[in-house]
Amino acid sequence: MRESINTITIENISHAYRDDESVLRNVNAIFEKGDSISIMGTSGVGKTTLLKIMSGLMKPSDGKVLFDHIDYYTLSEKKQISFRRDNFGFVFQSFELISELTVYENIIFPLLLGGKKEKKAAAKEYAEELCGALELGDLRSRYPGELSGGQQQRTAIARALIRRPEILFCDEPTGNLDQSTSEAVMNLLTQINERYHTTLIIVTHDREIAARTRKIYRMSENGVLSEERGASC
């Protein structure tokens, strides 16, 4: 049985692209197990870059990302992939569903990619639980093209949860949704955080979305991250 990730530490993270213009400057933060966190800022300030670095998708120019005692970017590429697959879930603005697969097939697809093994019966039971919790039971045989935006995003969230991730990384998860559907999706993400104690990290430019998390960080235009609201607020 895998151990929980109790802390995520980003330590002196800086990043610059090829033009040498820094998008992140000496970013430091510690997130704890079960936190719900939003990272706010205007377009282009480096929110998504920071999310990619924290989630193991982009190596920073400088600094460390630690999951408890594990210095992620010192791992071999093979171990990085395995660690990501077994511990992280991802929700994107663009859904990223596979059009040729049904809702149910999209949800269970990550289980086909190897990594930690689940008993077939237990995996099926959990997939059914997610379908019920996310109100997808009647849609399980439909294809993405037959779904509304909110239904597609709920499917993407179920897929992100199927491997029972320690951390759920969300990049503008409501960016393509109307206000009513956005509220419903945030209700689901909040319930997931509370019910499964999944650490929730959301990048957003939407103040109302950020207000649903217990901690709010803001990325400034000079690439500096600061805490705007703590858990006691």
QUITA-V314838 format. One record per residue. PHI is phi in whole degrees, -180 to 180 (NA if undefined). Layout:
[[PHI] [PHI]]
//
This chain:
[[NA] [-72] [-88] [-71] [-91] [-88] [-140] [-116] [-118] [-106] [-123] [54] [-78] [-131] [-151] [-135] [-90] [-63] [-81] [67] [-84] [-71] [-104] [-130] [-132] [50] [-82] [-134] [-167] [-129] [-114] [-110] [-51] [85] [-62] [-120] [-133] [-119] [-117] [-105] [154] [-73] [-61] [88] [-88] [110] [-60] [-69] [-59] [-63] [-61] [-63] [-67] [-63] [-94] [82] [-97] [-151] [-75] [-74] [-65] [-154] [105] [-129] [-122] [-114] [-110] [54] [-94] [-90] [-85] [-56] [-79] [-93] [-72] [-65] [-58] [-62] [-71] [-61] [-61] [-63] [-64] [-61] [-62] [-87] [-123] [-115] [-122] [-128] [-126] [-110] [-61] [-94] [72] [60] [-82] [-90] [-64] [-82] [-107] [-72] [-54] [-63] [-66] [-63] [-63] [-87] [-53] [-59] [-70] [-88] [-95] [88] [88] [-60] [-89] [-118] [-62] [-56] [-65] [-67] [-65] [-65] [-62] [-69] [-61] [-67] [-62] [-65] [-59] [-69] [-65] [-101] [57] [-113] [-55] [-80] [-110] [-60] [-98] [-84] [-102] [-51] [-66] [-99] [-111] [-76] [-60] [-65] [-67] [-64] [-69] [-64] [-63] [-64] [-67] [-60] [-61] [-65] [-95] [-62] [-94] [53] [-68] [-72] [-132] [-113] [-98] [-126] [-105] [48] [-64] [-113] [-61] [-105] [-116] [-76] [-61] [-63] [-69] [-60] [-63] [-64] [-64] [-67] [-59] [-65] [-63] [-65] [-64] [-62] [-59] [-78] [-76] [-103] [58] [-80] [-67] [-117] [-124] [-119] [-97] [-156] [-106] [-96] [-60] [-66] [-67] [-61] [-64] [-81] [-99] [-77] [-126] [-124] [-115] [-123] [-96] [-84] [-68] [-97] [79] [-105] [-100] [-136] [-82] [-97] [-145] [-98] [-65] [-82] [-85]]
//
